[in-house]
Amino acid sequence: MSQSDSVTTRATRDLFAAISAYSSHPDYRDTEQDAAALERMRVALADGADWTAPIGPGHRDAAQAAAICADREPLALLLSYGVPLEHHRANYPGMLIHNAAEFGANDVIKMLVDRGIAPDVPDPITLRTPIGVARSWQHGQRAVPLLIELMRAHGCTPAPPRRGDDLRLDRVQMALAEVGADLPPWTRTRLHDAVEGFFVERQGGKCRDFLKQLAEQNDNDLIGAAVAVVNRASDAKPRAKAVKTNRGELIHHGDVEIVGDYEAVTLVVTGNLIVRGLLTNYEGRLVCVGGTLQANAVWSEGPLWVGGGLTAEVAFCCCDNDYGTVVGGALVAPTLLHLNKHSIKAGSIRTDHRFERRDDVPADVAEGIAHALRQPSL
């Protein structure tokens, strides 16, 4: 290796090391370290560093690695040294804006769009748009609201529905007008924004994806309205489903029967739900039922939303006040254990016994509730 080659190789490694040293999260910045990293980049580029070398994390080149930094400065520096703006290396999925979207690098996304990159540009290999990439990754969620805003501002036209899409924008808009009339103004605005955000990329979609997206916001009224929209607008025929698993995420258009106990993480059912055992949703774990809910027993820390009535054969127990319970019809249970000022809104409440402290529950009643809750004692 000649002395010139040795200098170039060292400069290339220095370039990638400097990019790696730059802050990766906009909320956790080390400004002194970032300034030093930029200076190291300048020196390395002046010494002939090869930015096309695939030695960054995940075999990225320097531009792709810089696209996921906390701000635009590293990539802007590379662009000033001649990196092609629409750079894409063969067989590597992701243009620069897609790399930035995957990691929620909003400042980089803004810079690329300001320089002429379309916010809905499809990736040449995967054909995915930046927002499609952002929605697929945890860090990318930071970029979704920005990309929606940029796509609206640039007049991006949503693609036609795909075969298999059971939700179409025109039908959802009609359902939104019907459902929205009965909603509080704040919820109506949020639902309208959620619909626009869901269809900003394509004029069609699947009801499961729509419900999942709105369920993540943990808003009783919002997800309840979303279920009402799906029931009016979806082309998919509701179907009955039996479930044997006892925990997890379940989003289903139609009726569901769970044969035993179920610990919900996210449970959204557009029809009726029957749980043959204990239904639990601990704090922040959503349960939403468009029709009626029947269970042997319920322990809820919320959010819990039921469009129809709720019947618990043994007891309905609710705890904590960060979230609440909303029941459109009657809440019926022999015993209601109502702890920590948990918010309950129901068409009516029909119960034989209502307790707000565990110590107030008689021993014989407490034994039955504990058994239903799978606990040694109440």
N, C-alpha and C positions, 0 to 999 in steps of 0.2 A: 504494500500500500504506500503510495506516495505521500509526502508531507501534506500536499494540498488535499488529498482524499481524507487523510487523518483529521485535518482541521474541519472539513465539511461534516464528517461523521460526528465529531465532537460537538459542532455547532447544532447539528440536527437533534442530538440527544439533549443538549441544553435547551433548545426551543421547546421540546415536548415536556421537559422537566419544569420549565417556567410556566407553561400552560396548566400543568397539573397542580402547581402551587397556588394558582389563582383561586379566589373564593368561588365556591360552587353554589351557594345559596344566598339569595339577596338579603335575607334577614340576618345572616351571620357573616358579616364582612370583617376582614382585617385589612384596613386601607393601606397601612404601611407595607404589609406583605404583598398586596396587590400591586402597589407602585413599583416595588422591587422586581416583581415577576414581569411586569411590562418592560422594564428596562432590560432585563435579561433576554426577553424576546427580541428587543431591538438589536442588541449586540449579536445574538445568534443569527438573526436574519441578515445583518450586515456582513457576517462572516460566511454567508453562503449556505445557511441551513436549508435542508430539503423539506418543505412543508408537506409534500406528497407522500412521504414515508408512512406506511401503515403501522406505526409503533405506538400510537396512543391507546388508551383503554378500549378494549373491544376491537382492536385493529383499526382504529380511526386514524385518519390523517390529522394534521394540525388544525385545519379549518373545522373539521367535524368535532374535534376535541374542544376547540374554542367556542363552538356554538352552544355549548351547555354551561358556560361560565355564568357567574352571577350578573354580569352586565356585558355591554357590547364591546368594551375596549379591546380585549384580546383579538376578537374576530375583525374588528375595524382596523386594527393594526395589520393583520394579515391581508385584508382586502387592499390596503394601501400599498402593499408589496406585490400586488398583481394576482392574488388568488381570484379566480373567476367567481363572479357573484352567484351564478346559478350552478356552482360546483356540485358535481355528483360523480363519484367513482364507480366504474362498472362493477356490477355484482354486489354492491353494497347498498342495501335498502335505506334510503333516507337522504334527501337533499338537506341543505343546511337548515332551512326553516323546519323541516321535520325533526331533525336532531334537537333543535331548540324546543320544539313543541313537546317532544318526549320527556324532557327534563324540566318543563315549565320555565324556560329561560325567557321571560316576557320582554326584557329589554332588548335581547337579541332579535326576537320576533318583530318588535316594533321597528328596529333598524332595517331589517331585511325588507319589510313591507314599504317603509319610507323610501328605500332604494329601488323599488319597482317590482319586487317579488309578490305575486298574487297570493293573498292569504288562504286561498282554496286550491293552490296548485297541487295536482296529483303527483305522487312519487312515480318516476318512470318505470320502476320495477313492480311495486306492489299496487300502484294506482290509488293508494290511500292519501287522503288529504291531511294537512297538519292537524285539524281538529279531530279527525278520526284516530290519529296517532296519540294525541294528547289524552283522549278519553280512555285509552287502553292502558295507561301507565299511572301509577300513584302520584309520582312527582308531576306528571303532565297535567293533572287536574287544575293546577295553578294557571295554566295557559288557556283553559277552555273559555272562561268569560271574556278574556281579551280577544281570542280568535273570533268569537261570536260578534263582538263589537266591530272588529276590523272587517269581517265579511259583510256585515250590514253596511258599514260606511263605504265600502268599495263596490256595493251593488252586486255582490256575487249571486248568481242564480242557482238555486238548489237543483240538483240533478233529478231526473224523473224517478218515480218509484221503481223499485226492483220487483221482479217476480217473487212472490212469497211475502211481500210486505202486507200486513193486515191493517195497518193504520195509514191513512192518506191525509195529507194536509187539509184538503178541502172539507172532508168529512169531520175531521177533528175541530176545525174552525167552527163548523155548524154546531157541533156538540158543545164547544166552549162557550158559544153565545147562550145556549140553553142553561148550562150548568152555572156559568158565571153570574147570571142574574140573581142567584140566591146566595152569593158569597159575600163576605165582608170585603170592602174595597182593597185592603192590603193583600188578602189572599187571592183575589181576582187578578190583581196586578202581577203577583208572583206566578200564578198559573199561566197567565198570558205570556210572560217572559220565558217560562219553562217550555211552553209549546214552541215559541219562536226559536229558542235555543236547540230544541230537539230536531226541528225540521230545517235548520239553517243550512245543513249540508245536503239533504235529500228530501224530496217531497213525500217520502214514504218511510215506514219503519215498522218495527214489531212491537206489539203492545207490551211484551215482557220487558223489552229494553226501555220503553217509555216509563213503565211503572217503576223499574229499578232506579232509573235516573231521579225520579221524583221522591222515591222512598229514602234516598240517601240524605234528603234534607230534614228528615225527622220532624215533619210538620203535620199534625193530625188533619187539619182542614185541607191542606194542600194535597196530601195523598188520597184523602177521601174524595176530593173533587176529581183527581186524576182517574180514580176507579170509575166514577160516574161517566167521565168522558170516554173511557175505553168501552164501557158497556153500551154506550150509544154509538160509538164510531167504528169499532173494530169489525173487520170482515171475518175474523176468525170465529168459528162456531164454539161457544163455551162447551167444555166437556168435563165430565166427572173424573175424579182422580183419587185413588187410594194410595196412602203413603205409609210406609212401614219404618222409615228412618225416624230417629228420635231427636234430631237436632239439626240446625243449619238454616240455609237460605232457601226459601220456597216462594216463587212468584208464579201464579197460575190464573189463567182466564177460565173461570167455571167454578164448579163445586169441588171441595176437597174433604175427604174423610181420612183422619189420622188414627191408626188403629190402637195406639198406645199413648204414652206421654210424649210431649214435644217441647223442647227448649228452643224457642224462636231466636234467630239472629235477625233475619228479615223475613217476615211472613206476610205476603200480600195475596189475597184471594178475592177475585171479583164477584164470585157467587157466595154460596153458603159454606161454612166451615164447621165440621164436627170433629171434636177431639175426644176419643174414647177414654182418655186418661187425664193427666195434669198438663195444662198449658201454662208455660212460664215465658215471660219476656222481661229480662232484667234491664236495668237502667239503660235507656238509649236504644234498645232493641225493638224495632217497630213490628207491630201487628196491625194489619188493616184488612177488614173483611167487608166486602160490599153488601152482602146479604145478612144472614143471621149467623150467630156464633153459639154453638152448644159445646160444653165441655163438662167433664166430671168435676173439675176444680180449675180455678184460674189464680195464678199469682202474677200480678202485673206491677211493674215499676214504670211502665210507659215508654213511649207513646202507644196507646191502644185506641183504635178507631173502628167502630162497627156501624154500618149503615142501617141495619135492622135491629132486631132484639138480641140480647145476650142472656143465655141461660146457663147457670152453673149448678149441677145437681147437688153438690155438697157445699161449696163455699166459693165466693168471689173475694179474693184478698188483694188489696192494693196498698202500695207503700211508696214513700218519697214524693216530693212535690216539684221535681225538676221537669217532669212530663205529666201528662194527664190521661184520663179515660173519657172518651166520647162515645155514647151509644145513642143512635137515632131513635130506637124503640125503647122497650122496657128492659131494664136490668133486673133479672129474676134470680134469686139465690136464697136458700134457707138461711144462710149466714153471710153477712157482709162484714169483713174485717177491714176497716178503713183507717190506715195508719199514716202518721206524719203529714196530715192535711193534704193528702193526695187529691188532686182535682178530679171530680166526677161530674160529667154533664150527661144526663140521660133523659129520655122522654118521660120515664117514670122509674121508680125504684120500688121493687116488691120483695121484701125480705121479712123473715120471722125475727131475726136477731141482727142487731147492728152494734159493732164494738169499735171503739177508737183506740183502745189500749189492749195489749195482749193479756195483761193481768186481770182485765175485766171479764174475760171469757170463762164461763163455768168449766169445770174439769171434764165433764162428760162431753161437752161440745168441743172443747180444745183437743181432746183425744181424737175425735173424728176428723177435725180439720188437719191435725198433724199427720194423720194417716194418709189423707188425700193429698197433702203437700209433700209426702215422702220424707217427712222429718220425724226424728225420735220424739220430739215434744214441740209444743207451740211456743 
